Amino acid sequence: GIIFGAGPIGLLTMLAAHRAGMTDITVADIAPAPLAFATKLGASHVENVGGGEEGLKAQAASRPYDVAFEVSGTAAGLASAIGIVRRGGVVVQIGNLPGGQIPTPSNAVMAKEIDLRGSFRFGFEFATAVELISNGSIDVLSLVTAERPLSTAPDALRLALDRSQSVKVVLTAN
């Protein structure tokens, strides 16, 4: 499978996919630092698509993707997921897309007979996530790249916004 987006939700999606038995996972993103972190957490392959998707297309030609998770929350990510998944494959939209009309390659969904699914994190998935965290099946703390005291919140938030420096920043009591 492939996951578009190596932010915190994409990385958690990867951990959940591993937990569900998916052994060959590619993570695609436009930034190198999150991709390096995905490798550290166990991604089989990473692909920087900031300059285009030639590498992904070549990889998919020899090893088609059965499932693609769109986690980036971008129209381009959804179009890429639809374009890269094999005929009859599944695309799961997890990322929240911007409001308004979003161009979607609907003819590709039809022609490739893709199963396009939505997944809203506040549905039944939330209870499952809490259970997996509480029983230790998923280690969410592995995503924490920095802890900062609450008194330094403005600096901590700037750090959290810098994808080249952090994945998740946790504020502590001091």
C-alpha positions, -999 to 999 in steps of 0.1 A, spaced: 0 0 0 9 36 -2 2 66 21 2 101 8 13 124 36 40 118 62 26 141 89 14 128 123 -18 113 109 0 97 80 26 82 103 -2 69 126 -19 55 95 13 37 87 16 23 122 -21 11 121 -16 -4 87 15 -23 100 -6 -35 129 -34 -47 105 -8 -68 87 3 -46 58 40 -54 54 50 -34 23 42 3 28 54 33 8 50 67 22 50 97 -1 54 134 8 69 166 -6 94 171 23 124 150 31 124 153 69 90 137 74 100 109 50 132 103 70 110 100 101 87 75 82 117 54 74 127 55 111 92 43 121 93 14 96 81 25 62 93 0 35 99 27 10 96 65 9 91 87 -21 97 125 -23 70 137 -47 79 173 -44 95 172 -79 69 149 -95 58 114 -93 81 96 -118 96 74 -91 61 64 -78 49 56 -113 79 34 -120 75 16 -87 38 11 -93 44 -3 -127 65 -32 -113 45 -35 -80 10 -21 -82 -6 -7 -51 -37 -24 -38 -46 4 -15 -38 41 -12 -44 63 18 -48 100 11 -38 117 43 -22 150 31 -56 168 29 -48 181 -6 -66 177 -39 -33 168 -55 -28 140 -29 -63 126 -37 -56 128 -74 -23 110 -69 -39 83 -48 -65 77 -75 -39 77 -102 -15 53 -86 -37 26 -71 -42 -5 -93 -74 -12 -113 -100 -24 -88 -79 -11 -58 -91 9 -28 -85 46 -21 -91 57 15 -95 94 20 -85 103 56 -71 139 51 -96 168 54 -97 185 20 -101 223 18 -137 236 17 -155 243 -15 -154 224 -48 -124 202 -53 -114 188 -87 -113 150 -85 -105 126 -114 -139 109 -111 -136 93 -145 -104 75 -133 -124 62 -103 -150 49 -127 -127 36 -154 -103 18 -130 -133 6 -109 -117 20 -78 -134 16 -44 -132 52 -30 -138 53 8 -140 80 34 -127 76 69 -136 102 95 -115 100 127 -143 108 150 -164 78 140 -160 43 153 -123 45 146 -117 67 177 -127 40 201 -104 15 183 -76 40 184 -79 45 221 -80 8 227 -48 2 206 -30 30 224 -41 19 259 -31 -18 253 3 -8 238 -4 -20 203 4 14 188 31 36 203 20 72 197 49 85 218 72 75 190 59 105 170 69 130 197 101 147 185 102 174 212 89 184 246 88 220 257 76 237 289 43 255 286 61 288 295 78 285 260 46 279 241 51 304 213 85 290 205 72 254 208 44 263 184 69 277 159 89 245 162 57 224 157 50 243 125 84 235 111 81 201 94 118 200 88 124 200 126 95 182 142 66 158 139 48 163 172 57 188 200 43 182 234 39 210 259 47 201 295 37 217 328 72 232 331 
